Every structure is written in structure tokens, then in C-alpha cells.
Amino acid sequence: MSAPAHRYGDAVARYFEAWNAEDPAARAKAVAAAWTEDGGYTDPLADVHGHEQIAALIAAAREQFPGLVFRLAGAVDGHHHIARFSWELVSETDGSAPVAGSDVITLDEQGRIRAVLGFLDRVPAGA
């Protein structure tokens, strides 16, 4: 049985809210809303589990790329409990997008993220 399409979009919106939260308290709240308690995030540079580790990973990424925000690049596609989407890390000052990737997420019955499998499609040299 396939989930309603808006469920995927809602999950991805919560995901970006967590990645774009600047304040640590807001970030912790957004991570808790987006991920299950034992949820995980894996990409070529990280493999973390649980809200604290995910929030710490996001904080480190925000420190590495100040002034940049994560934005959806294209449509969210999904079936069953799985969705995929592409994203860019965009400069708020000049609109450049030095980092881009694609993620696949698995969701629980409530639409919270169990796992993120991330792929980096574009990364600046030296990052």
C-alpha cells in the first residue's frame, strides 16, 4: 500500500526545517519532529544515530557552511515508506549552490524519518 504523496513532502519539509534551524534549541525540536528516536543519517562523510548525534551533525555542517541554507531541488518522489529527493546548499547572498546531493529516506507509520541515506553529488574542493 502506498502512502499519500503529501506525506513524503511533509517529511521532507520537516527534514529541511531541521537542517536549516540556526538556534540549537530550535534544531533539537526540529530533529525530534523529523526523526524517530532511533533514527539515523548516513552519507559518505557521516553515520550517526539518535537525535543528539543528528543535531550535532547538522550543527557541524552549518558551522562549515555559514550563510548557506538547504533547499529542495526538484520534486519529492516516493512509494510505500520510502521517498527520494535532491537538494542544494544555497548561498543566501549570491544564490550560488556549492554543495548538492540526493537523499533517500525511510519513514515510520507516523511519517517520521527512520533513516536517511545521503549521496553527495557536488562538493567544493577542500570541503
Secondary structure as GFF3:
##gff-version 3
##sequence-region A 1 127
A	DSSP	alpha_helix	5	20	.	.	.	ID=ss1
A	DSSP	alpha_helix	24	34	.	.	.	ID=ss2
A	DSSP	beta_strand	35	43	.	.	.	ID=ss3
A	DSSP	beta_strand	46	49	.	.	.	ID=ss4
A	DSSP	alpha_helix	51	64	.	.	.	ID=ss5
A	DSSP	beta_strand	68	72	.	.	.	ID=ss6
A	DSSP	beta_strand	77	79	.	.	.	ID=ss7
A	DSSP	beta_strand	82	91	.	.	.	ID=ss8
A	DSSP	beta_strand	99	107	.	.	.	ID=ss9
A	DSSP	beta_strand	113	122	.	.	.	ID=ss10
###
